[in-house]
Amino acid sequence: MIVEVNNLTKKFENLVAVDGINFSINEGEIFGLLGPNGAGKTTTLHMLATLIKPTDGNASVNGFDISKQSSKVRHSIGIVFQEPSSDDLLTGYENLKLHALMYGIPRDVALKRIDEVLELVDLTDRKNDQVKKYSGGMRRRLEIARGLLHEPKVLFLDEPTLGLDPQTREHIWTYVEKLVKEKKLTIIITTHYMDEADRLCDKIAIVDHGKIVVLDSPENLKKVLGGDIIRLRVENPNLDAVKKLNYVKQVDNLDGNISLTVSDANAHLQEILNLIGKVSSVEVHSPTLDDVFLHYTGREFREDDKQAEGGFWQRAMTMRARR
């Protein structure tokens, strides 16, 4: 295992940000930490990157203990933060050259690698432009290039497509898949986008309130539900009658928004509509990771949860010289 996490915990005064989590990652996997803002994803990433120390538990990255061998861990990883951390006044090329100096990469090796990573993320033609002239997607690609410059074993991507338009998000996903295929990298990605986790990840840990609720492949997580999903908006729903139906596997009621897990929804939809009450809207679909989250937590995904996860740590990695 290239990453092993054992009972990893982080407390900030009265807040338990990460609560005794455990997981392991095979080399060459894309591993996703999926959950709402404030769930503990970024704090976990920062502990693994040795930016903050765990309160309890421990972990190893590339065989190195994050608490006792932090320098070796930092040389084994690349990291792309949520917020842009490149110097706006420097060109893309100059940013990469500065990063190479920080890592102590010999000049001749650095020049070759800079050309390679710029080509990988399609920025060769814009390498001499100031970063302030880059679009959001271009900046994100530059920071991925920077994270790859020293040839890490593990790449951390913290909300890599946050705030990007759908087309640019698709491009970033393509680059991530390309990295794994061509560079044989192990990638840990934090995200609150269900489609991103479903598209990219070999394994997903759904995180909520600092705990791992469930961990498996996207396919297996969706198979757990074992049926179709019917979502209804109902006034005064008759749930007792619906729960007695042998093909209804789970019923969740969120203020009149009813979610049913049903075997063969097409065959049974009409009977459900007749029993449940006055329906104002109905939707039928195959299980998604949103439905998995609802299944395991009993509530819908909290997109509006804005709890802080360490704020100022966003730029810390690029400001620390290697020791």
N, C-alpha and C positions, 0 to 999 in steps of 0.2 A: 504494500500500500504506500502510495506516495504522500498521502495526507492521512493522519490518524488523530481523531479528536476524542478525548476522554473526560467526561463530566465537566466540560468547560463552562465556567461561570464568571459573570461580571456584574458587580453591584456598584451603583453610584448612589451613595448615601442610602435613601430608603427605596430606591428603584432597583429592581432586579432586571437588568437589560438582557442578560443571557443566563438561562437557568438550567445548568447541568446537562448540556447537550452532548450527544455522542454520534459520531459518524466516521466513516472511512471512505477514501476515494482511490480508485485504481488509476494507474498511470494511463494517460491518453483519454480519460473521461472528461466530459463536460458535466459538472456537478452544479445544480441549481439550489440556491437558498431562496425560496419563494414565500412571500408574505407581504402584508401591508406595511406602510411606513410606520416605523416605531416598533416593529416586531422583534428586532435584535439582529437583523441580517448584517448591517454595516458594522456593528460592534463586534460581531463574530469575525468578520473579515479583518478588522483592525487588530484583533488579538492574534490572528494567524499571521499577519504581516509584521508583528512585533511592535506595532505603534502604541498599543496599550497593553498593560499586564493583566492577566486573568486574576480574579479574586480567588478562584479555586479551580481545581482540575488542571489539565495540561493538554498539549497537542504537539505533534511533530509534522514538519513539512520537509519533504525530500530527505527524511531520515534524521533531521536535526530538531532538537528540542527548542520550542519557541521561547522558553524562559531561560535556558542555560546556554543556548547556542544561537542567540539572536542575530549576530553578524552573518553567520553561515546561512541562516534562514533568509535574510534579506538579499543575499547574493543569489539565492535559489529562485527568487520570485520577481515577477513584474506586476505592477498594479496600475489600474486606471480608475481614478476617483470619480465620484458623481459629478463634482464641479470641475470645470476646466482649470488646469494648473500650469499650463504652458505660459511662457512670457510673451505677452502681446506684441512687444516692441521688437523682439527678435524674429528672424525668419524661421520657417520650419526647420531648415537645415541647421541653423545656429542652435535652436533648441535641442536638437538631437546631439549635436557636437558637445554642447555643455553637459548633457546627460552622460555621454561617453566619458568625459573627463571626471565626473563625479564617481563613476564606477571604476576608474583606473584602467580603461580599455586602451591598449597600445594604439598609437595614432594610425598606423597603417591598417590595423585590424578594424578600428573604428570607422575609418572612411569607407571601407568595403561594406561593413554592416549597415551603415547609414544608407548607402545606395540600395542595399537589398531590402531594407524595411520600407523605404520610401516607395519602391516599386511594388512591394507586396500590398500596400494600402493605396496605390494609385495616386501618389502625391509628387511624383518625380517632376512633373511639369510646373508644380507650384512650390517647389522647395525653397526658392529664393524670395518668395513673397512674405511680408510680415504676417504673423499669425492673426493680428487684428483684422486682416482682410479675408480671413478664412470664414466659411460658413460653419454652422454648428456641427454638421456632419464631418466636415474636413478637420475641424479641431479634434473631434473624437477619434478620427482615424489617425491623426498625428500622435495622439496620446497612446493609442494602441501600438503604433510604431515605436514610440519611446519605451513602452513597457517591454518590448521584445528585443531591444537593442543589445542587451547584455546576455541574450540567449538563456532566459530563465527556464527552469523546469516546470514551474507552475505560474499561470497568469491569473490574477484576480481582476475581475471586471465588476465594478460596483455600479449597478443601474446604468449599463453602458448606453442605453438608448433613451434615457430620461429626457423628455422635452423635445425629442426629434420628431420630424414629420414621418408619416408612414413609409414613404419611399426611401428616406434615409435610414430608417430603422431596418428595412429590408436589406439595404446595402451592408449595414453593419453586421447583420446576421450572416450574410454571405461571407464576409471577411472572417468572422469567428469560425465558421465551418471550414474555411480554407486553411486557417491556422492549424486546426487539429489535424487536418489531412496532410498538410505539407510539412509542418514543424513537429508533429507528434507531441503537441503540448497537452498538459493537463490544465483545464480551465475551471475556475470556480466563479460563478456568476450570481450576483444578487439581483433580484428583479421583483417588481410587483405586477408585471405584465404577464398574464396567464399564457397568451399566445407565444410570447418569447420563450418562456420556460418549456412549453409544449414542443416548440420547433427545435430548440437547441439542445436540451439537456438529455443525457443518458439516464441520470438519476436526479430526483428532486426531493429535497427536504422541505416540507411545508412548515413554516415557522410562524408561531403566533404567541404574543406575550412572552417572548424569550425562550419558549420551549419548541422542540421539534414535535409536531403533532403526528406526522406520519412521513415515512421515507420509502420511496420505491421509484420505479421507472414511470414515466407519464402514462404509458399504456396500461401498466398494472394498476396504477391508481384509479384510472377511469373504469377498469374492469371490475373493481371492487363494488361499484354501485350496482352492477349487474342488471341494468335495464335502461329504459328511456326516461327522460326527464320531462315532466309536464309542469309548466309554471302558469299559475292562474291568479288573476286579481278577483277576489270574491268578497262580497258584502255578507257578513254573518255566515261564514262557511259551516256546513254540517260535516265536520271532520270525523266525528264518531262513526258515521255511516261509511265514510270512505276508508277508514282504517280497518274496517271489518272485511274489506275485499281482499281475497287471498293473493291477488296479483299486485297489490300495492305494498312495496317493500319499505318505504320510508315516507313520512309526512313531516314537513317543516312549515311552520306558520310564522311569517314575519310581518306583523301588522296588516294582515289581510292579503299579503303576497304569499300564496301557497306554492310550495315546491313538492312535487310527488315523484318518487322513483317507482317506475311501473314496468312490469314485464309486458312487452308488446303494446305500446301506447296506442298504436293505430287501431287495434282490435277492441280496446276498452275505453277509448276516450269518450264516446257518447254516453256510456253508462255513468262514468265519473261526472260528466257535466250535468246529467239528470239528477244526481244525488247531492252534489256539493252545495248548490244554491245559486244565487244570482251572480253570474260570471260577466265581468266587464272586459276581460282580455284573456287570451290563452296563447301559449307558446309550447311547441313540442320540439325537442331536439335530443341528439345523442349526448352522453355525458361529456362535460368539459371539466377542466381543472377548477373553474368557478364552482361547479357542482360538488367536486371533491372537497373543496374548502368548506362549503356549506355542510356537507355530510359529516365531516370530522369536527367542526367547531360549533355547529348549530346556528350559524349566522352567516350573512353574506360578507364578501370581502370588503374591508374598510379602506376604500380608496382615499377617504378624507382624513384618515388618522395621521396627524402631523407631528407626532412626538419626535423629539430630538434624539439622535443617536451619536452624539459626540461632536457635532458641528465643526469645531476648529481643526479636527484631525484630517479634514479633507486634503489639505495641502502639505501635511507634515512630512509625508514620505519623500517628496521632492526637495525638501529643505534640509534633510539630514544627509550629511556626507557619510560615505561608507567608512567604517572603522576597522 
